[in-house]
Amino acid sequence: MDRLTATRVFVTVVEHGSLTQAADILHIAQPALSQQLATLEGEVRQQLLLRTKRGVVPTQAGRTLYRHAQLILRQCDQAQLEMQA
């Protein structure tokens, strides 16, 4: 898993508050999505999400990563658009 993909997975999960919904949106199996999140949490050595009966919510570390990840993804998307122009 590359970091950009992991970032997109993480942001999608946080935005939808659901692993199942995020997996559907990203067209990947929910167990694979869970594994990607576990790998990301292992890489940053932080728990990023709290799993609850209602879905998932970001931890303090997760909220910090989410803010940065949004910016990173916007910049990547903007760079892609500029390269195509």
Phi and psi in degrees as GROMACS dihedral restraints (atoms count N, CA, C in turn):
[ dihedral_restraints ]
;  ai    aj    ak    al  type     phi  dphi    fc
    3     4     5     6     1   -84.9    20    10
    4     5     6     7     1   162.0    20    10
    6     7     8     9     1   -66.3    20    10
    7     8     9    10     1   -34.1    20    10
    9    10    11    12     1   -65.7    20    10
   10    11    12    13     1   -42.1    20    10
   12    13    14    15     1   -63.2    20    10
   13    14    15    16     1   -44.3    20    10
   15    16    17    18     1   -60.9    20    10
   16    17    18    19     1   -38.6    20    10
   18    19    20    21     1   -64.5    20    10
   19    20    21    22     1   -44.6    20    10
   21    22    23    24     1   -63.6    20    10
   22    23    24    25     1   -41.6    20    10
   24    25    26    27     1   -60.8    20    10
   25    26    27    28     1   -49.2    20    10
   27    28    29    30     1   -59.6    20    10
   28    29    30    31     1   -48.2    20    10
   30    31    32    33     1   -61.2    20    10
   31    32    33    34     1   -43.2    20    10
   33    34    35    36     1   -62.6    20    10
   34    35    36    37     1   -42.4    20    10
   36    37    38    39     1   -62.3    20    10
   37    38    39    40     1   -47.2    20    10
   39    40    41    42     1   -62.7    20    10
   40    41    42    43     1   -43.7    20    10
   42    43    44    45     1   -65.4    20    10
   43    44    45    46     1   -31.3    20    10
   45    46    47    48     1  -102.2    20    10
   46    47    48    49     1   -14.1    20    10
   48    49    50    51     1    65.8    20    10
   49    50    51    52     1    19.7    20    10
   51    52    53    54     1  -150.8    20    10
   52    53    54    55     1   128.6    20    10
   54    55    56    57     1   -67.3    20    10
   55    56    57    58     1   -40.1    20    10
   57    58    59    60     1   -64.2    20    10
   58    59    60    61     1   -47.1    20    10
   60    61    62    63     1   -63.6    20    10
   61    62    63    64     1   -42.5    20    10
   63    64    65    66     1   -62.6    20    10
   64    65    66    67     1   -42.2    20    10
   66    67    68    69     1   -61.6    20    10
   67    68    69    70     1   -42.1    20    10
   69    70    71    72     1   -63.1    20    10
   70    71    72    73     1   -45.0    20    10
   72    73    74    75     1   -62.7    20    10
   73    74    75    76     1   -41.3    20    10
   75    76    77    78     1   -86.4    20    10
   76    77    78    79     1    -3.6    20    10
   78    79    80    81     1    58.3    20    10
   79    80    81    82     1    46.0    20    10
   81    82    83    84     1  -132.8    20    10
   82    83    84    85     1   157.2    20    10
   84    85    86    87     1   -67.8    20    10
   85    86    87    88     1   144.0    20    10
   87    88    89    90     1   -60.7    20    10
   88    89    90    91     1   -39.1    20    10
   90    91    92    93     1   -62.5    20    10
   91    92    93    94     1   -36.0    20    10
   93    94    95    96     1   -66.8    20    10
   94    95    96    97     1   -39.8    20    10
   96    97    98    99     1   -63.8    20    10
   97    98    99   100     1   -43.3    20    10
   99   100   101   102     1   -61.1    20    10
  100   101   102   103     1   -39.6    20    10
  102   103   104   105     1   -65.7    20    10
  103   104   105   106     1   -40.1    20    10
  105   106   107   108     1   -62.3    20    10
  106   107   108   109     1   -41.5    20    10
  108   109   110   111     1   -65.8    20    10
  109   110   111   112     1   -40.7    20    10
  111   112   113   114     1   -63.2    20    10
  112   113   114   115     1   -39.5    20    10
  114   115   116   117     1   -64.0    20    10
  115   116   117   118     1   -44.0    20    10
  117   118   119   120     1   -61.6    20    10
  118   119   120   121     1   -45.3    20    10
  120   121   122   123     1   -61.2    20    10
  121   122   123   124     1   -37.2    20    10
  123   124   125   126     1   -66.3    20    10
  124   125   126   127     1   -39.3    20    10
  126   127   128   129     1   -65.6    20    10
  127   128   129   130     1   -40.2    20    10
  129   130   131   132     1   -90.5    20    10
  130   131   132   133     1    -5.6    20    10
  132   133   134   135     1    55.2    20    10
  133   134   135   136     1    40.5    20    10
  135   136   137   138     1  -143.7    20    10
  136   137   138   139     1   145.3    20    10
  138   139   140   141     1   -78.0    20    10
  139   140   141   142     1   126.1    20    10
  141   142   143   144     1  -102.3    20    10
  142   143   144   145     1   -25.3    20    10
  144   145   146   147     1  -133.4    20    10
  145   146   147   148     1   143.6    20    10
  147   148   149   150     1  -102.9    20    10
  148   149   150   151     1   124.0    20    10
  150   151   152   153     1   -90.7    20    10
  151   152   153   154     1   124.4    20    10
  153   154   155   156     1  -123.7    20    10
  154   155   156   157     1   175.1    20    10
  156   157   158   159     1   -65.0    20    10
  157   158   159   160     1   -26.1    20    10
  159   160   161   162     1   -91.6    20    10
  160   161   162   163     1    -5.3    20    10
  162   163   164   165     1   138.9    20    10
  163   164   165   166     1  -141.9    20    10
  165   166   167   168     1  -128.6    20    10
  166   167   168   169     1   148.1    20    10
  168   169   170   171     1  -133.6    20    10
  169   170   171   172     1   145.7    20    10
  171   172   173   174     1   -74.0    20    10
  172   173   174   175     1   145.4    20    10
  174   175   176   177     1   -75.6    20    10
  175   176   177   178     1   179.8    20    10
  177   178   179   180     1   -58.6    20    10
  178   179   180   181     1   -44.8    20    10
  180   181   182   183     1   -62.5    20    10
  181   182   183   184     1   -38.9    20    10
  183   184   185   186     1   -64.3    20    10
  184   185   186   187     1   -39.7    20    10
  186   187   188   189     1   -65.1    20    10
  187   188   189   190     1   -38.8    20    10
  189   190   191   192     1   -63.9    20    10
  190   191   192   193     1   -48.2    20    10
  192   193   194   195     1   -62.2    20    10
  193   194   195   196     1   -40.3    20    10
  195   196   197   198     1   -59.1    20    10
  196   197   198   199     1   -45.3    20    10
  198   199   200   201     1   -59.3    20    10
  199   200   201   202     1   -46.1    20    10
  201   202   203   204     1   -68.6    20    10
  202   203   204   205     1   -40.1    20    10
  204   205   206   207     1   -63.5    20    10
  205   206   207   208     1   -38.1    20    10
  207   208   209   210     1   -58.9    20    10
  208   209   210   211     1   -46.1    20    10
  210   211   212   213     1   -63.5    20    10
  211   212   213   214     1   -44.5    20    10
  213   214   215   216     1   -59.8    20    10
  214   215   216   217     1   -46.8    20    10
  216   217   218   219     1   -66.2    20    10
  217   218   219   220     1   -39.2    20    10
  219   220   221   222     1   -62.1    20    10
  220   221   222   223     1   -42.2    20    10
  222   223   224   225     1   -66.3    20    10
  223   224   225   226     1   -39.8    20    10
  225   226   227   228     1   -63.9    20    10
  226   227   228   229     1   -43.8    20    10
  228   229   230   231     1   -63.6    20    10
  229   230   231   232     1   -41.2    20    10
  231   232   233   234     1   -64.6    20    10
  232   233   234   235     1   -42.4    20    10
  234   235   236   237     1   -60.7    20    10
  235   236   237   238     1   -42.3    20    10
  237   238   239   240     1   -60.4    20    10
  238   239   240   241     1   -44.6    20    10
  240   241   242   243     1   -62.4    20    10
  241   242   243   244     1   -43.1    20    10
  243   244   245   246     1   -65.7    20    10
  244   245   246   247     1   -35.1    20    10
  246   247   248   249     1   -69.4    20    10
  247   248   249   250     1   -28.0    20    10
  249   250   251   252     1   -82.0    20    10
  250   251   252   253     1   -15.8    20    10
